[in-house]
Amino acid sequence: MDSPSSFDRNRNPALRGVFFAALGALLLTALFVTPVTPRREQYHGRWGELYRRAGDAYVNLAYLTVGAGLDERVRPDLTDGLLASARGCYALSTSVDPKDAKTALSRALAEQISPGGEQRSRTMLATALRRESRGQERAEIRTVLLAFAAGRPDPDRLAAAEPVIASLAPGPWALSDAYEEIGDTSHAARLWDRGWERATHMLPRVVGMLVVCGLVLLAGAVGLVVFLVSRLRGRGRHLVPSLVAWGLREAAEALLLLVVLQLLASALVLRSPRAVEPYLFLLPAVLAAVGAIGWVWYVSPPNRQLGWRFAHPWREVLTGVAAAGVIVLPVATLESLSRSVFGLAPEEHPLVPVLAAADGWAASLFLILGACVIIPALEETLFRGVLYGALRRHVSGGAAVIVSAVVFSAGHLSWAGFLSYLLVGVLLAWLYERSGSLLAPAVAHGAFNAFNVAVLMVLFR
């Protein structure tokens, strides 16, 4: 039973008045300090360069698979798939900076290893020449166009083109092929070794990505088998979350406070020239979530529970990792289908500008900790512990799962990813409903983010 003091505090009209007055003041402040136009242009060229680097990374992977013979031994269309992904990154680069001639040059070099790609390569080189307005760049690109035109490349032209071509990830290999064609085998071998050395620098990150993603997928496969077997034997357990000490009004106030605080913090961060530094990037989300959760904690009676129970911690951890492994492929498929069916353009991942600004392993580790531990723990406390808990007091488990998942998905502000985030939200709420603890959905959320971060670290670092 609630104590009289907590009961009065929870329904004190003066406290509510102060809350909404402060909320209005925060909103006005946020609107006042928010820049009229986002400072996106500050990182405009950097993002375009980053997308081009991602495309080059895909081409490096394609060359590695060709050199190791993996494209034939593993899957015939593996190289084509990598090149298709590279073309997508190059398209994103061009959409950020339409006049980026180096993107067209990178695409042209990538097409050199595509079956029948010589004509497309020459067309892209001509496109690069048209896009580039600076005299020296035009001269270099024109030299490249001549060097890769039909017929035997001229050694002098190749030597003149080498600085600009070799600066691109697939460039040394393309130059090696050209020197091989004119019979300069020693120069061709040197450039091939240079390209191979550059590509092998990616191997530690590639291995790390494969380990993380492989473990998550393996856990998902094992977890799915265990779940199906337990269901067939009727041994599944269902621990309903404890009844929370707040209602829908407090949950709605917390979500409103979340929006206002994040708007205010983001507006202040955008005014900083270091807006995409990892610590500043995570700061608005962390402050807003802590403020929203703190409000519910304050206005609730003393017997409040936020859902963090640790009765069987290792079981919940393993369940969470397995759930993430089950969901990653359906989420990627659903997002791809959403873009195809609704004609939605590719959206920039929010971590892209942060990875562009991150300098050194310390920043990367901070980003990994925030994306895979801090943010998942706070979001699960808010969306599952606070929102789902309040909904569960008034509606059935299924309805609470759907409503909380819709709010969770809408909060990510992504049209292309709405259905995929909705699927993730359903899974996380279902895990909370089944386990009775936030530990399992928080681990699932963190493992899902770790899968995506591992892939991005390969492509954008």
ABEGO torsion letter per residue (X at the ends): XBBAAAAAAAABAAAAAAAAAAAAAAAAAAAAABBABBAAAAAAAAAAAAAAAAAAAAAAAAAAAAAAGAAAAABAAAAAAAAAAAAAAAAAAAAABAABAAAAAAAAAAAAABBGAAAAAAAAAAAAAAABABAAAAAAAAAAAAAABBEBBBAAAAAAAAAAAAABAAAAAAAAAAAAAAGBAAAAAAAAAAAAAAAAAAAAAAAAAAAAAAAAAAAAAAAAAAAAAAAAAGABBBBBBBBBABBAAAAAAAAAAAAAAAAAAAAAAAABAAAABAAAAAAAAAAAAAAAAAAAAAABBAABBAGBBAABAAAAAAAAAAAAAAAAAAAAAAAAAAAAAAGBBBBBBAAAAAAAABBEAAAAAAAAAAAAAAAAAAAAAAAAAAAAAAAAAABBAAAAAAAAAAAAAAAAGBAAAAAAAAAAAAAAAAAAAAAGBAAAAAAAAAAAAAAAAAAAAAAAX
